Amino acid sequence: MRLDETLMREVKSYAARHQRTFTSVLEDALRRLLKEEDMLQTTERIDVVVYTGAGLRPGVDLDDRTTWQPLIDAEDAERFTTHADA
């Protein structure tokens, strides 16, 4: 295995500061990388709803919560009752 010289010096320095071997630092780094990759692949899929319309609904002002909060609450209530019936 060949490592970039700068990276190798950093790993050796880290190992020395933490009273570890060069090999143990590399092994831990590789384990973390593989675990992170595995976690990314097993994460639950989230569907993102994308609106492709021409703009906001008439009367909705994003700076005024009172114009859009009731719409969101109604959508949430509809979704909840739909899932509760299933």
C-alpha positions as CSV (number, residue, x, y, z in Angstrom):
1,M,0.0,0.0,0.0
2,R,1.3,3.4,-0.9
3,L,0.2,6.5,0.9
4,D,0.7,10.2,0.2
5,E,3.7,11.4,2.2
6,T,1.8,14.2,3.9
7,L,-1.0,11.9,5.0
8,M,1.5,9.3,6.2
9,R,3.3,11.9,8.4
10,E,-0.1,13.1,9.8
11,V,-1.1,9.5,10.6
12,K,2.2,8.8,12.3
13,S,2.0,12.0,14.3
14,Y,-1.6,11.1,15.4
15,A,-0.5,7.6,16.3
16,A,2.4,9.0,18.4
17,R,0.2,11.6,20.2
18,H,-2.3,8.9,21.1
19,Q,0.2,6.2,21.9
20,R,-1.0,3.9,19.2
21,T,0.6,2.1,16.3
22,F,0.4,3.4,12.7
23,T,-1.4,0.2,11.8
24,S,-4.0,0.5,14.5
25,V,-4.9,4.0,13.4
26,L,-5.3,2.9,9.8
27,E,-7.4,-0.1,10.8
28,D,-9.7,2.1,12.8
29,A,-10.0,4.6,10.0
30,L,-10.9,1.9,7.5
31,R,-13.4,0.3,9.9
32,R,-15.1,3.7,10.4
33,L,-15.2,4.3,6.6
34,L,-16.8,0.9,5.9
35,K,-19.3,1.2,8.8
36,E,-20.3,4.7,7.5
37,E,-20.8,3.3,4.0
38,D,-22.8,0.4,5.4
39,M,-25.0,2.8,7.4
40,L,-25.6,5.0,4.3
41,Q,-26.8,2.0,2.3
42,T,-29.1,0.7,5.0
43,T,-30.7,4.0,5.9
44,E,-34.5,4.1,5.4
45,R,-35.5,5.7,2.1
46,I,-37.2,9.0,2.3
47,D,-39.5,10.1,-0.5
48,V,-39.2,13.8,-1.2
49,V,-42.3,15.5,-2.6
50,V,-41.5,18.0,-5.3
51,Y,-43.9,20.6,-6.5
52,T,-43.5,21.4,-10.1
53,G,-46.2,24.0,-10.4
54,A,-45.9,27.6,-11.5
55,G,-45.7,29.2,-8.1
56,L,-47.5,29.6,-4.8
57,R,-51.2,29.1,-4.3
58,P,-53.1,32.3,-4.5
59,G,-53.2,34.1,-1.2
60,V,-50.1,32.3,0.2
61,D,-47.3,34.6,1.4
62,L,-44.2,32.7,2.7
63,D,-43.4,35.6,5.0
64,D,-46.8,35.3,6.7
65,R,-47.3,32.0,8.4
66,T,-51.0,32.5,8.9
67,T,-51.5,32.2,5.1
68,W,-49.8,28.8,4.8
69,Q,-49.9,27.1,8.2
70,P,-53.6,26.1,7.9
71,L,-52.9,24.4,4.6
72,I,-50.0,22.4,6.0
73,D,-52.1,21.4,9.0
74,A,-55.0,20.2,6.8
75,E,-52.6,18.2,4.6
76,D,-51.1,16.6,7.8
77,A,-54.5,15.8,9.1
78,E,-55.5,14.2,5.8
79,R,-52.4,12.1,5.7
80,F,-52.9,11.0,9.3
81,T,-56.5,10.0,8.8
82,T,-55.6,8.2,5.6
83,H,-52.9,6.1,7.4
84,A,-55.2,5.5,10.4
85,D,-57.9,4.0,8.2
86,A,-55.5,1.6,6.5
